[in-house]
Amino acid sequence: KQEVTQIPAALSVPEGENLVLNCSFTDSAIYNLQWFRQDPGKGLTSLLLIQSSQREQTSGRLNASLDKSSGRSTLYIAASQPGDSATYLCAVLAGDYKLSFGAGTTVTVRA
Amino acid sequence: NAGVTQTPKFQVLKTGQSMTLQCAQDMNHEYMSWYRQDPGMGLRLIHYSVGAGITDQGEVPNGYNVSRSTTEDFPLRLLSAAPSQTSVYFCASRKPPPNGQGVRRHSNQPQHFGDGTRLSIL
């Protein structure tokens, strides 16, 4: 059974600092890894999707890396802003075509 | 541009009552699924469907039923509500994969989520 872990569970940084969010998974036989953003009381918004054959994906200030062999992904958010405050979830799609989620990292960016 | 629509947004039930959570998508996605989200536990898959007329169980299916009579709709039914089913429920869908690419066909299709239904069982 795929286990996905996100550490830390919560993170508070001053505005302008770079954010580093970690995700680890136990079974490296994945098709892709997705990073999602969830605002309080809202659904999940897909930020980045990294296919298993890729090493990283970038979108604006966001960069996500994938090391499938070691079961790790990192989401970097450059020059954080108060609007980046949210919960960030990672999820992996494995051989049974089902997504397995981590519990998330709740980020607070202080103005 | 509706995407994935869930109704209701909030619901309070008494133990033993039944109800149906509605989910509809207008993107012609074949793959649809239901998750529940509980504090500190991430999202857990309840049921999923790979197309009209086809459903299967996920990680936590007990106490829930689903059906998929059309591509657009994927309702989730609580048969006899229990306090343990208090949660936030999310419906999700994914674009049909391209044909002829074998197992790789799912690898580049992101999952789209609705805004959730917040359900409390008293």
Interface residues (C-beta under 8 A of the other chain):
Chain A: V4 A9 Y31 N32 Q34 F36 G41 K42 G43 L44 T45 S46 L49 Q51 S52 S53 L89 A91 L93 G95 Y97 K98 L99 F101 G102 A103 G104
Chain B: V4 Y31 S33 Y35 G40 M41 G42 L43 R44 L45 Y48 V50 G58 F90 A92 V103 R104 H106 S107 N108 P110 Q111 H112 F113 G114 D115 G116 R118
